[in-house]
Amino acid sequence: MGAVFLFLVGFGLAITGGISLIFYLNFLPAGLLWSDYFAFIVTRIECYFLPIGLLIIWLVIYRFSNNP
């Protein structure tokens, strides 16, 4: 049951981070360059949720897999 909870927490964090990255892509048509975009998302904490969530998902799958 704990593995399912951790998996869902990781999934939620990954979704939140991914949506934030896509949302901030709307700054590109406003005149920002790709370098400005990457410099901006590095400063936003919600953009770090994507790699943290993917790491949690990977750890849960790797740790609780039924390998002999």
N, CA, C and O atoms as a Tinker XYZ file with bonds, in Angstrom:
   272  protein
     1  N      0.819000   -1.197000    0.000000    73     2
     2  CA     0.000000    0.000000    0.000000    64     1     3
     3  C      0.863000    1.261000    0.000000    63     2     4     5
     4  O      0.506000    2.264000   -0.619000    81     3
     5  N      2.001000    1.205000    0.698000    73     3     6
     6  CA     2.899000    2.349000    0.735000    64     5     7
     7  C      3.517000    2.617000   -0.622000    63     6     8     9
     8  O      3.747000    3.770000   -0.988000    81     7
     9  N      3.791000    1.542000   -1.381000    73     7    10
    10  CA     4.377000    1.710000   -2.711000    64     9    11
    11  C      3.397000    2.402000   -3.652000    63    10    12    13
    12  O      3.793000    3.240000   -4.462000    81    11
    13  N      2.140000    2.057000   -3.547000    73    11    14
    14  CA     1.119000    2.691000   -4.393000    64    13    15
    15  C      1.014000    4.175000   -4.062000    63    14    16    17
    16  O      0.896000    5.012000   -4.956000    81    15
    17  N      1.057000    4.494000   -2.767000    73    15    18
    18  CA     0.990000    5.899000   -2.355000    64    17    19
    19  C      2.191000    6.677000   -2.881000    63    18    20    21
    20  O      2.030000    7.772000   -3.419000    81    19
    21  N      3.391000    6.123000   -2.732000    73    19    22
    22  CA     4.580000    6.801000   -3.242000    64    21    23
    23  C      4.538000    6.944000   -4.753000    63    22    24    25
    24  O      4.938000    7.977000   -5.290000    81    23
    25  N      4.058000    5.922000   -5.439000    73    23    26
    26  CA     3.935000    6.000000   -6.888000    64    25    27
    27  C      2.987000    7.135000   -7.282000    63    26    28    29
    28  O      3.290000    7.908000   -8.191000    81    27
    29  N      1.855000    7.235000   -6.609000    73    27    30
    30  CA     0.895000    8.291000   -6.933000    64    29    31
    31  C      1.427000    9.681000   -6.594000    63    30    32    33
    32  O      1.143000   10.644000   -7.305000    81    31
    33  N      2.199000    9.789000   -5.511000    73    31    34
    34  CA     2.822000   11.073000   -5.180000    64    33    35
    35  C      3.816000   11.460000   -6.267000    63    34    36    37
    36  O      3.835000   12.606000   -6.714000    81    35
    37  N      4.642000   10.509000   -6.693000    73    35    38
    38  CA     5.587000   10.770000   -7.770000    64    37    39
    39  C      4.893000   11.133000   -9.059000    63    38    40    41
    40  O      5.331000   12.030000   -9.780000    81    39
    41  N      3.801000   10.433000   -9.353000    73    39    42
    42  CA     3.041000   10.731000  -10.560000    64    41    43
    43  C      2.456000   12.139000  -10.498000    63    42    44    45
    44  O      2.505000   12.876000  -11.483000    81    43
    45  N      1.913000   12.509000   -9.366000    73    43    46
    46  CA     1.352000   13.848000   -9.211000    64    45    47
    47  C      2.408000   14.931000   -9.348000    63    46    48    49
    48  O      2.165000   15.961000   -9.977000    81    47
    49  N      3.576000   14.706000   -8.765000    73    47    50
    50  CA     4.657000   15.684000   -8.897000    64    49    51
    51  C      5.124000   15.794000  -10.345000    63    50    52    53
    52  O      5.376000   16.893000  -10.839000    81    51
    53  N      5.238000   14.654000  -11.021000    73    51    54
    54  CA     5.679000   14.677000  -12.417000    64    53    55
    55  C      4.668000   15.413000  -13.297000    63    54    56    57
    56  O      5.053000   16.179000  -14.180000    81    55
    57  N      3.404000   15.187000  -13.063000    73    55    58
    58  CA     2.364000   15.876000  -13.843000    64    57    59
    59  C      2.413000   17.379000  -13.575000    63    58    60    61
    60  O      2.332000   18.181000  -14.505000    81    59
    61  N      2.544000   17.754000  -12.312000    73    59    62
    62  CA     2.595000   19.175000  -11.964000    64    61    63
    63  C      3.795000   19.862000  -12.611000    63    62    64    65
    64  O      3.668000   20.958000  -13.156000    81    63
    65  N      4.948000   19.222000  -12.550000    73    63    66
    66  CA     6.140000   19.801000  -13.160000    64    65    67
    67  C      6.047000   19.873000  -14.669000    63    66    68    69
    68  O      6.462000   20.866000  -15.267000    81    67
    69  N      5.508000   18.836000  -15.295000    73    67    70
    70  CA     5.369000   18.832000  -16.748000    64    69    71
    71  C      4.401000   19.885000  -17.240000    63    70    72    73
    72  O      4.648000   20.541000  -18.252000    81    71
    73  N      3.307000   20.046000  -16.533000    73    71    74
    74  CA     2.334000   21.069000  -16.918000    64    73    75
    75  C      2.928000   22.458000  -16.736000    63    74    76    77
    76  O      2.670000   23.350000  -17.544000    81    75
    77  N      3.716000   22.652000  -15.693000    73    75    78
    78  CA     4.360000   23.954000  -15.484000    64    77    79
    79  C      5.329000   24.272000  -16.613000    63    78    80    81
    80  O      5.375000   25.404000  -17.093000    81    79
    81  N      6.108000   23.271000  -17.041000    73    79    82
    82  CA     7.038000   23.501000  -18.147000    64    81    83
    83  C      6.299000   23.845000  -19.432000    63    82    84    85
    84  O      6.725000   24.725000  -20.181000    81    83
    85  N      5.208000   23.166000  -19.685000    73    83    86
    86  CA     4.411000   23.453000  -20.885000    64    85    87
    87  C      3.759000   24.835000  -20.766000    63    86    88    89
    88  O      3.698000   25.587000  -21.739000    81    87
    89  N      3.280000   25.157000  -19.575000    73    87    90
    90  CA     2.654000   26.466000  -19.362000    64    89    91
    91  C      3.647000   27.600000  -19.623000    63    90    92    93
    92  O      3.294000   28.604000  -20.242000    81    91
    93  N      4.886000   27.443000  -19.152000    73    91    94
    94  CA     5.883000   28.496000  -19.339000    64    93    95
    95  C      6.369000   28.583000  -20.774000    63    94    96    97
    96  O      7.034000   29.554000  -21.135000    81    95
    97  N      6.054000   27.591000  -21.607000    73    95    98
    98  CA     6.375000   27.709000  -23.038000    64    97    99
    99  C      5.602000   28.847000  -23.700000    63    98   100   101
   100  O      5.970000   29.302000  -24.783000    81    99
   101  N      4.542000   29.301000  -23.058000    73    99   102
   102  CA     3.767000   30.422000  -23.605000    64   101   103
   103  C      4.550000   31.727000  -23.601000    63   102   104   105
   104  O      4.134000   32.694000  -24.239000    81   103
   105  N      5.672000   31.772000  -22.897000    73   103   106
   106  CA     6.508000   32.972000  -22.908000    64   105   107
   107  C      7.299000   33.095000  -24.203000    63   106   108   109
   108  O      7.737000   34.191000  -24.554000    81   107
   109  N      7.488000   32.002000  -24.911000    73   107   110
   110  CA     8.280000   32.057000  -26.147000    64   109   111
   111  C      7.631000   32.932000  -27.220000    63   110   112   113
   112  O      8.340000   33.719000  -27.847000    81   111
   113  N      6.320000   32.835000  -27.465000    73   111   114
   114  CA     5.730000   33.744000  -28.466000    64   113   115
   115  C      5.754000   35.216000  -28.033000    63   114   116   117
   116  O      5.579000   36.110000  -28.860000    81   115
   117  N      5.968000   35.459000  -26.749000    73   115   118
   118  CA     6.007000   36.841000  -26.266000    64   117   119
   119  C      7.356000   37.496000  -26.524000    63   118   120   121
   120  O      7.541000   38.670000  -26.202000    81   119
   121  N      8.305000   36.754000  -27.103000    73   119   122
   122  CA     9.573000   37.354000  -27.460000    64   121   123
   123  C     10.772000   36.817000  -26.707000    63   122   124   125
   124  O     11.891000   37.268000  -26.949000    81   123
   125  N     10.578000   35.860000  -25.796000    73   123   126
   126  CA    11.715000   35.291000  -25.096000    64   125   127
   127  C     12.443000   34.308000  -25.989000    63   126   128   129
   128  O     11.838000   33.658000  -26.841000    81   127
   129  N     13.725000   34.207000  -25.791000    73   127   130
   130  CA    14.534000   33.221000  -26.503000    64   129   131
   131  C     14.557000   31.927000  -25.691000    63   130   132   133
   132  O     14.158000   31.901000  -24.527000    81   131
   133  N     15.035000   30.850000  -26.330000    73   131   134
   134  CA    15.128000   29.569000  -25.628000    64   133   135
   135  C     16.070000   29.688000  -24.438000    63   134   136   137
   136  O     15.816000   29.090000  -23.393000    81   135
   137  N     17.135000   30.437000  -24.576000    73   135   138
   138  CA    18.068000   30.613000  -23.456000    64   137   139
   139  C     17.391000   31.340000  -22.297000    63   138   140   141
   140  O     17.626000   31.010000  -21.134000    81   139
   141  N     16.553000   32.323000  -22.608000    73   139   142
   142  CA    15.795000   33.016000  -21.562000    64   141   143
   143  C     14.806000   32.076000  -20.897000    63   142   144   145
   144  O     14.606000   32.128000  -19.683000    81   143
   145  N     14.189000   31.217000  -21.698000    73   143   146
   146  CA    13.227000   30.251000  -21.166000    64   145   147
   147  C     13.904000   29.315000  -20.165000    63   146   148   149
   148  O     13.399000   29.104000  -19.062000    81   147
   149  N     15.061000   28.751000  -20.559000    73   147   150
   150  CA    15.762000   27.834000  -19.660000    64   149   151
   151  C     16.290000   28.547000  -18.422000    63   150   152   153
   152  O     16.289000   27.976000  -17.331000    81   151
   153  N     16.738000   29.783000  -18.580000    73   151   154
   154  CA    17.184000   30.555000  -17.425000    64   153   155
   155  C     16.018000   30.837000  -16.475000    63   154   156   157
   156  O     16.205000   30.891000  -15.259000    81   155
   157  N     14.824000   31.014000  -17.024000    73   155   158
   158  CA    13.655000   31.281000  -16.190000    64   157   159
   159  C     13.193000   30.035000  -15.453000    63   158   160   161
   160  O     12.913000   30.095000  -14.255000    81   159
   161  N     13.109000   28.888000  -16.159000    73   159   162
   162  CA    12.565000   27.699000  -15.499000    64   161   163
   163  C     13.520000   27.143000  -14.450000    63   162   164   165
   164  O     13.088000   26.413000  -13.558000    81   163
   165  N     14.799000   27.468000  -14.537000    73   163   166
   166  CA    15.741000   27.028000  -13.504000    64   165   167
   167  C     15.423000   27.712000  -12.179000    63   166   168   169
   168  O     15.708000   27.157000  -11.118000    81   167
   169  N     14.843000   28.897000  -12.224000    73   167   170
   170  CA    14.536000   29.637000  -11.001000    64   169   171
   171  C     13.186000   29.269000  -10.405000    63   170   172   173
   172  O     12.877000   29.695000   -9.293000    81   171
   173  N     12.372000   28.489000  -11.112000    73   171   174
   174  CA    11.028000   28.145000  -10.639000    64   173   175
   175  C     11.033000   26.788000   -9.964000    63   174   176   177
   176  O     11.446000   25.801000  -10.573000    81   175
   177  N     10.586000   26.716000   -8.723000    73   175   178
   178  CA    10.630000   25.483000   -7.941000    64   177   179
   179  C      9.668000   24.435000   -8.503000    63   178   180   181
   180  O      9.952000   23.240000   -8.423000    81   179
   181  N      8.551000   24.856000   -9.062000    73   179   182
   182  CA     7.581000   23.878000   -9.560000    64   181   183
   183  C      8.095000   23.130000  -10.788000    63   182   184   185
   184  O      7.586000   22.060000  -11.121000    81   183
   185  N      9.089000   23.680000  -11.455000    73   183   186
   186  CA     9.673000   22.983000  -12.604000    64   185   187
   187  C     10.573000   21.835000  -12.165000    63   186   188   189
   188  O     10.854000   20.935000  -12.957000    81   187
   189  N     11.026000   21.855000  -10.921000    73   187   190
   190  CA    11.826000   20.755000  -10.388000    64   189   191
   191  C     10.965000   19.557000   -9.992000    63   190   192   193
   192  O     11.493000   18.479000   -9.720000    81   191
   193  N      9.656000   19.737000   -9.959000    73   191   194
   194  CA     8.770000   18.635000   -9.594000    64   193   195
   195  C      8.800000   17.509000  -10.627000    63   194   196   197
   196  O      8.616000   16.346000  -10.268000    81   195
   197  N      9.026000   17.828000  -11.890000    73   195   198
   198  CA     9.064000   16.796000  -12.925000    64   197   199
   199  C     10.203000   15.802000  -12.687000    63   198   200   201
   200  O      9.935000   14.602000  -12.622000    81   199
   201  N     11.454000   16.237000  -12.554000    73   199   202
   202  CA    12.502000   15.237000  -12.318000    64   201   203
   203  C     12.381000   14.545000  -10.966000    63   202   204   205
   204  O     12.720000   13.368000  -10.846000    81   203
   205  N     11.901000   15.258000   -9.943000    73   203   206
   206  CA    11.724000   14.639000   -8.630000    64   205   207
   207  C     10.649000   13.561000   -8.703000    63   206   208   209
   208  O     10.821000   12.470000   -8.159000    81   207
   209  N      9.542000   13.865000   -9.375000    73   207   210
   210  CA     8.469000   12.896000   -9.526000    64   209   211
   211  C      8.897000   11.678000  -10.325000    63   210   212   213
   212  O      8.565000   10.549000   -9.964000    81   211
   213  N      9.634000   11.900000  -11.413000    73   211   214
   214  CA    10.125000   10.769000  -12.208000    64   213   215
   215  C     11.094000    9.921000  -11.409000    63   214   216   217
   216  O     11.100000    8.698000  -11.547000    81   215
   217  N     11.918000   10.548000  -10.573000    73   215   218
   218  CA    12.844000    9.798000   -9.723000    64   217   219
   219  C     12.088000    8.949000   -8.704000    63   218   220   221
   220  O     12.451000    7.796000   -8.472000    81   219
   221  N     11.049000    9.503000   -8.099000    73   219   222
   222  CA    10.250000    8.742000   -7.136000    64   221   223
   223  C      9.572000    7.562000   -7.825000    63   222   224   225
   224  O      9.568000    6.453000   -7.290000    81   223
   225  N      9.005000    7.788000   -8.995000    73   223   226
   226  CA     8.360000    6.703000   -9.741000    64   225   227
   227  C      9.371000    5.619000  -10.066000    63   226   228   229
   228  O      9.087000    4.435000   -9.887000    81   227
   229  N     10.553000    6.007000  -10.545000    73   227   230
   230  CA    11.578000    5.033000  -10.896000    64   229   231
   231  C     12.016000    4.241000   -9.666000    63   230   232   233
   232  O     12.185000    3.023000   -9.739000    81   231
   233  N     12.201000    4.932000   -8.528000    73   231   234
   234  CA    12.611000    4.236000   -7.310000    64   233   235
   235  C     11.558000    3.249000   -6.836000    63   234   236   237
   236  O     11.893000    2.141000   -6.416000    81   235
   237  N     10.297000    3.633000   -6.897000    73   235   238
   238  CA     9.227000    2.733000   -6.463000    64   237   239
   239  C      9.157000    1.516000   -7.368000    63   238   240   241
   240  O      9.028000    0.391000   -6.883000    81   239
   241  N      9.239000    1.722000   -8.660000    73   239   242
   242  CA     9.172000    0.588000   -9.588000    64   241   243
   243  C     10.395000   -0.298000   -9.416000    63   242   244   245
   244  O     10.269000   -1.523000   -9.388000    81   243
   245  N     11.573000    0.298000   -9.299000    73   243   246
   246  CA    12.805000   -0.476000   -9.157000    64   245   247
   247  C     12.848000   -1.217000   -7.825000    63   246   248   249
   248  O     13.250000   -2.379000   -7.771000    81   247
   249  N     12.437000   -0.548000   -6.756000    73   247   250
   250  CA    12.529000   -1.129000   -5.410000    64   249   251
   251  C     11.491000   -2.228000   -5.189000    63   250   252   253
   252  O     11.793000   -3.240000   -4.557000    81   251
   253  N     10.304000   -2.047000   -5.688000    73   251   254
   254  CA     9.222000   -2.975000   -5.404000    64   253   255
   255  C      8.901000   -3.906000   -6.564000    63   254   256   257
   256  O      7.838000   -4.526000   -6.580000    81   255
   257  N      9.796000   -4.011000   -7.527000    73   255   258
   258  CA     9.567000   -4.973000   -8.605000    64   257   259
   259  C      9.835000   -6.382000   -8.089000    63   258   260   261
   260  O     10.603000   -6.558000   -7.144000    81   259
   261  N      9.221000   -7.365000   -8.687000    73   259   262
   262  CA     9.317000   -8.749000   -8.236000    64   261   263
   263  C     10.419000   -9.503000   -8.962000    63   262   264   265
   264  O     10.186000  -10.568000   -9.533000    81   263
   265  N     11.630000   -8.936000   -8.934000    73   263   266
   266  CA    12.756000   -9.623000   -9.565000    64   265   267
   267  C     13.292000  -10.701000   -8.626000    63   266   268   269
   268  O     13.389000  -10.475000   -7.420000    81   267
   269  N     13.645000  -11.879000   -9.169000    73   267   270
   270  CA    14.150000  -12.951000   -8.278000    64   269   271
   271  C     15.546000  -12.676000   -7.778000    63   270   272
   272  O     16.102000  -13.478000   -7.027000    81   271
